[in-house]
Amino acid sequence: MIVSVNPATGAELARFTPLTGDEVESAVDAAVSAQRQWRKRPLAERAAMLRDLAAVLRDRKDRYARLIVGEMGKPLVEAEAEIEKCAVTCEHYARHAAGYLADRSVTAGASVGYDPLGVVLAVMPWNYPFWQFFRFAAPAFAAGNGALLKHANNVPQCALAVEEVVRDAGFPANLFRTLLVGVEQIAPLIADDRIAAVTLTGSTEVGAIVAAQAGAALKKQVLELGGSDPFLVLADADVEAAARAAVPARFLNGGQSCVNAKRFIVEDAVADEFVAAFLRHTAELKVGDPADPATAIGPMARANLRDTLHDQVRRSVAAGAEVLLGGEPVDGPGFFYPPTILDHVRPGMAAFDEETFGPLAAITRVPGTATAVDLANRTDFGLGASVWTSDVDLAREIEAGAVFVNAVVASDPRLPFGGIKKSGYGRELGAEGIREFCNTKTLWIGARP
């Protein structure tokens, strides 16, 4: 069974029987047939449906936001923002898909065009149950692709709501389907010749498995995996601005995001000032019922995630880190963990070396800029980085898919999003994102006989 649990209370919300193999077969067949017709529709028609998608999302924002709150524990204000971001992204591709996909003339007789690949399997996580899907689907639909969604099994109600949105926006029947299936059913789907490509957002460990399976089937993949993003505060930074920004950078979505800042690397000259301000602003965060609009930190999504985070805290403290705030699970029902700040974290400690997926900030003090850059890059990950300094050229020295100078890392539908190293490969969003699931086709037209 696939079971939905409220992480704020631990109470069961709903349970679902996974689809049978025959039901999955039927869904794949139907998606392939629908996509063959969808790709023939004028791009203007596909764009119009994306606008309808945005309208449905906005019309039901309150209902869908509360569904996110109940099923994965995101604070209400953030859940509402997630739905709005999905709508904005649909509108972006409705406006810009034609430009992104326009044939590009190279010579008098040669051009480059972009054709859809077919039906894409999307394997998505729980932490942004609507956004992670629409971030992929808006450009994929615009390009003429179909999609099948294997969502995380702790958000089945959100997964079915995503299917509801697409259906009620008027998209062709069967072009998209949510597949409530077990993990063991993913590999046969990836191997299925009817599936053209795979996109995964998830852990590095799962990414390696999916990459091997898709590679064996010679299928295109986009992998958006883990992160251990550095947040550098250098001696010439606006320290108060950096400290204020550090709070949402780390604790948005309860710290459960691949692009949350996780390692705060601070020059000694401003470390005491930064730490004091960061502590002051973090202490203002309200932990509690995620349905309360005043709540900033809700529960972690699952009990095992909280246990893993607390183990990382304990191992780091045992290795010499100092707890400045938090550090112990919250008593009572649900899977709550308070905002936690560790100081004097060094390489070799769990809080520095591992991805910490929860409300834990690790502060590392360094003597100068060169050491800060070295430690920022001393990680297996390379998703995003935030650098607070007047030296904007320093961004070129950071190994990451995105570097934000004097700003917090965030995804934007206008810009490509993705990582390097063990944070994955391929890009979502922007022009690059819509072209990931296209055949970049060379067209050469010789002289007429």
N, C-alpha and C positions, 0 to 999 in steps of 0.2 A: 504493500500500500504506500501511497504518497500522502504524507501527513503535513498539514499546515498547523503551526504552533505560534501562539502569541508570545513573542520574546519578553514582553513586559510582565507577563503573569505566569508563563509556562503552561497555560491552558491550551488544549487542543481546539482548533477552530473548524477544521474540516479534514476529510480524507477522501482520496480518490483512488480508483482502481486503474493501474497503468493500462495503456492500450495494448492489445494483442498484436502479435506479428502480422496477422492478416489485416488488421486495422491500419497499421503503419504502412504496409504495402499499398493499400488503397489510397492512403493520403499522399504518398510519394507519386503514384501514378497520376492522381488528380492534379497535383501541383505542376507536374511536367506538362500536362495537357493545357492547363490554364496559362502557364508561362509562354507557351508557343503562340498563343493568341495575344497575350499582353504585350509582348515585344513588338508586335505589328501595329499597335495603337500609336497614333501620333504622340510625340513627346508632350505636346501641349495638353493632350487629354490626361496623360499620366500626371503632369504637373497640377492640373486642376484637382485631381483626386488627392494629391498631397495637401492642397489647401483645405479640402474637406476633412482630411485626417486632423489637421490642426484645429479645425472648428469643433470636431467631436471631442478632442482632448480638452479644449478649453471649456466646453459646455459641461463636461463631467469632471472638471478639475477637483472639486471637493470630494466627490465619491471615490475617485481613483486615489487621491492623496490619502484619504482615510484607510483605504485598502492597503496601501504601502505601510502606513503607520502600524496597522494591526498585524501585518504578516511579517515585517522585518524590523520594526521598531524605530524607523526614521522619525525624527521630530516633525510635527505637522507642517511647520513653516517650510522646512527643507523639502518635504514631500510635495507640497504645492509648487515649489520652485522647480522640482524635477519634471512635473507634468508640463509646466510652461516652457521649459527648455526643449522638451520633445516637440511641442507645437512650433516653437521658433525655428527649429531645425527643419521640420517639414516645409515651412514657408520658405526657408532659405533655398532649399533645393527646388521648390516650385519656381522660384525666381531665376535661379542660376544654372539649372541643369542643362538648358539648351546651350549656354556658353561653354560649360565644362565639357560637353560631349560633341561640340561642333567639329566637323572635319577640319583638319589642319593641312593647308596646302604647303608642299615642300618644294616642288618644281612645277613646271607647266603641266606635266602629265602625272605627277605623283602626289598623293595625299595620305594622311593618316586618319583613320576613323575608329570609333569605339562601339563595339557590339556587345550586348549582354551575354553572359556566360550560360545562364540557365537558372536552375533552382539551387540556392545556396543554403546549406545547413548552418544555422546559427546556434552555438552552444554558449549560453549566457549565464552570468552569476546572479546572486541575490541582492547585491548591495545597492544597485540602482535598477530595480526590476523593470521599469518602463524605459528609462534613458538608454541603458545598454542596448536594448533592442532597437529603438528608433534611431539611435546614432548610426547603426548599421543599415537599418531597413529603409530610411528615407532616401539615401542615395541609391541603394540597391533597387528599390522600386522605380525610382526616376529613370534609372538606366535601362529598365525593362526586364529585370530579374524577378524570379519568384523566391519564396523563402519558406523554410520549415524551422521552427524554434524548439530546441530542447533546453528548457529553462532549468535553473536550480530547483531541486525538489522541495526546498523549504518555502518557495513562493508560488505554489500552483495556482492560487486564486489570481495573483497578478498576471501569471502567464495566460490564463484564460481570458482575463480582462483585455490584454493586449490583442488577442484574437478578436474579441468583441469590437474593439475600436476599429480595426481594419475592415471587418465585415460591415459595420454600421456606417462607415464612411463611403460605402458603395464600391469597394474594390471587387474585382471578379471573384466569384466563388472558387475556393480551393487554391487561389494563387498563394495564399499564406495559411498556414495551419500551425497551431501549437500542438506539440506531441508530448503528452504526459507519459513518459517512458522512464524505465530504470536506466542506470548508468551502463548496464551490460548491453543495452540496445543501441548505444552510440556507435560502436565499432562497425556493426553491420551497415548502419546508415552511411558512414563515411566511405565504406567499401562499395556501396551501391553505385553502379555505373550511371544511374539517373541523377545522382547528386553531382553537380558541376564543381562545387568549391565548398570550403569550410571556413567559418570565422569563429574564433573562440576568444572570449574574455574570461580569464580565470587565473589560477595559480601557475607558476612556472612548472611544477611537477606535472600537472594535468596537460599543460601546453606541450610538454615533451612527448607525452603519450599520443596526443592528437596529431602532432606534427609527424610522428613516425607512421601513424596509421594513414594519414592523408598522403604522405610522401610515398608510401608503398603503393597507393592507388594513383600516384602521379596527379594529384589534385592541388589546385591553387589554395593557399591558406593565408589568412590574416590572423596573427596571434597578438593579443594585447594581454600581457601577463603581469607579473608582480612588479613591485617597485620599492625602493628604499630611498626616496627622494631626499637630497640634501637641501637645507635652508641655510645659506651662508650669510653671516652678519659680519662685515668687515669693519675695520676701525673708522672708516670715513662714512659709515652709514648713518642715516637718520634712525637712531636707536629706538625712539619711542614709536615711530611709524612701523618699524620692523617688528617690534614686540606686539603691537596691536594686530598686525597682519598675521603673525605667527599663530594666533589663537584659531581663526578659521582654517588656516593652512593645515593645522594638525588635527583639529577636533571636529571639522565638518563631517557630517554623517557618522559621528561617533568615532572618527578616526578610521573608519572602515572603507577606505578607498585606495586604489593603487597609486593615485597621484597626491594623496596627502603628504605633506612634508613630514619626515620621520626622524631625520638626523639633523639637529641644529648645531652647526659648526660655527663657533663664535670666537673672534679674536680676543685675546686676553685684555686688550686695552679697553674694550667696551663690554666685557662679559658680565661683570657684576651688575652694571646698569641694565643690560638686556635681561638678565635672569630675574632681577627684581621686578621689572615691568611685566615680563611674561607671566610671572607668578601672580601678580596683582590682577591682570586681565583674565587669566584662566580661572582664578578663584571666583570670579563673578558668574561663571557658567552654572546654570541651574540643571541639576540632574533629576530626572523623574519621568512622570507619565508622558510619553511622546505625543499623546493626543492633546496635551495642554500647550497652547500657543506660546507660553512663556518658557517652555522647556528647551534647552539647548543640547543636552546630551540624553538620549534615550538608552535603552538596553542594547547590549550586543545581540547580534542576530541569533546566535545559538550558544548553548552552554559550553560546548567543546571549544568554541572560539575564545570565550572568556577564560577557560582553563589554560589554553595555550598562551594567551597574553600574560596571565598571572605567572605562569612558569617562566616566561622570558624576563619578567620583572625580578622574580626571585633569583634567577641565575645571574642576572646583571648585578644585583645588590651583593650577592655572595662574592662576585668578582671585584667589588670595590666601588660600584656606583652608589650615589647618595640620593635617597628619596627626599624630594623637596615638597611634593604634594601627592596625595592619593596613595596608591600602592597596595590596596587591599580590596577584594570584591565587596560590593554593597550587600549587607544582610537583607533577607526577605525574599519574596517571590521574584521571578524574572531573572534575567541574565545581565544585571547592571555591573558596570565597572566604572569607577570615578575617573575624571581627568587626572592623569598621573604624569609627573615631571621628574626625571632622573637627571642629576648633574654629575659631572666628572666621568662621563661614559667614554670608553676608549675602544679602539679596534681590539677584537678578541672577545668582547662582551656580546651577549645575545642581542641587546638593544641596539648595537651598532652593526653587527654582522648579518642579522636576520631581518626579514620583512616583519614589521610589527603591525598587525592589522587590528587596530583598536586605539583607544584614547591614551596612548603612551608617547610622550615626547622625550627624546634622548638628547642631552646637551653635552657637546664635546668642546672643550676650550683649546685653542691653538695659539701659538706665538705670533703667527703672521700669515700673510696671504698665500704664500707658496704652500705652506702646510695645509691651509684650508682647502685649496684646490686639490692637493694630493689626496686628502681624506675624502673629499666629495667624490672623487673618481675611484676610491678604493672600495668598490662594491661590485657584485656580480650583476647588478641591475643598471638600467640606464633609461628611465622613463622621463622624469621631469626634474627640474632643479629651479630653485629660487635664490637669487643672489642680490644682496642688499649692499650697494656700493655706488660710488660715482664713476667707477671705471667700467663703462658699458662693454668695453672690448674683452673683459674677463669672461663673458658668456661663451666666447669661442673656445675657451680652455676646458669647459665642463662637458663631460661625456654623457649626453642625454638627448632624447628625441625632442625635448622642448626646454628652453631656458628662459625664465622670466626674470628680468632685472627690475628690482624695486617694485615687484608685484607678486601676487600669489599665482601659482600654476593653476590653470583652468583650461578646460576644453571649450572650443568655440567653433561653430559650424563653418566658419570662413577659413579655418586653419587646419592643416593636417595634424593628426594626433596619433602617436605611437612611439615605440621605444627602440632601443638597441640592446645589445648583450642579452641577458636572460629576461629582459622585459619584453622580448618578442620581436616581431618584424611585420612589415606591411603598415599601411596607414588607413585611418578612418577620417572622415570629415574633409572639408575643403575639396578642391578639384582632384587631389590625389585619392581621396576616399571614394569618390564616385567611379573612378577609373580602375580601382582594385579588382572589381568583379566584372570587368569588361575585357573583351579580346581587343587588344590594340592592333588594328588591322592595317597593313600597308595596302594601298590601292594604287596600282600603276596602270595607266590607260595609254596604250600606244597609239600610233597614228592609225586612222581608219583605213581599211584596204580600199 
